[in-house]
Amino acid sequence: MAILNITYNGLSVDYPREIDGNLRDHDIRRIAVELVRSGELPGLQIANLSDDAFAYYVVDRMGPHAKGRIYLRPKVPFGTEG
Amino acid sequence: MRIVFCGVGALGSHAAMACRNLEATLRLVDFDRVESKNLLAQAFVKPSVGKNKAAALKLQLHNFHGVRAEAFGVRLGANNAAQLLGDADLIVDCFDNLASRAVLSEFARAQGKPLVHAALAADGRFGLVRWDERFSPDAEDEAGQATCEGGEHLPFITLLSATLARAIEDFCRDGSRRDAIVSLSGVATT
């Protein structure tokens, strides 16, 4: 099992219940869309979130899958401003 | 201790300024020049416009804060990484592209050098500080994707830079390597 953290729209929220740590990245993105739509993430509800909202997001897995953390986050390609 | 800041634009310039209290030699590496638009989001002052960023920040650290630093106004690549990073005790990645980040990771891993990365999302609302052993660089969604323009994300950029500076301070004090994510919700260690 693992804790899922989702960052969207500038907000970073932990899903209060554990999820299967062995889920594939594709499934995590799909589940995240449903969680944000349904309001199960405290402070982060968007009822009409599009199906592909997390299509370009990165899935980071920290710690052992058995009891780790999974972060679904935007890409961070930048360090400076040109 | 010698800390090498690779890239002193938005994140690197603010982070280097926030590290001026450390008992360390700060080395600044950046080939770019200060443009007037940079004054809104980076730690440069108006008289620095037109100067190389590394040289300008070195001057500002000395003239305004009495801190001596080293400046190299060159593009860091595989051909000069050993010269610029060989005597570093800590490497700080504030670059803005995957290729340059990869050069740093390759050098640091080969030489066993500590390396910490800071990175910002395109919309300027999410960033992370992550040590190299847990870092994979992200590519742009589209080639040539615009970075944060102007000064609209300045408060967030300084928050992320301060988080990076704090990670550097912790490392200097006791060798700890803490990761963090930064969002509009705040800063969380990971």
Interface residues (C-beta under 8 A of the other chain):
Chain A: N5 T7 N9 G10 L11 S12 V13 G43 Y56 V58 M62 R69 Y71 R73 P74 K75 V76 P77 F78 G79 T80 E81 G82
Chain B: G7 V8 G9 A10 L11 G12 D30 D32 N38 A41 Q42 D93 C94 F95 D96 N97 L98 R101 H117 A118 A119 L120 A121 A122 D123 R125 F126 G127 L128 R134 P137 D138 A139 E140 D141 Q145 T147 C148 E149 I181 S183 L184 S185 G186 A188 T190
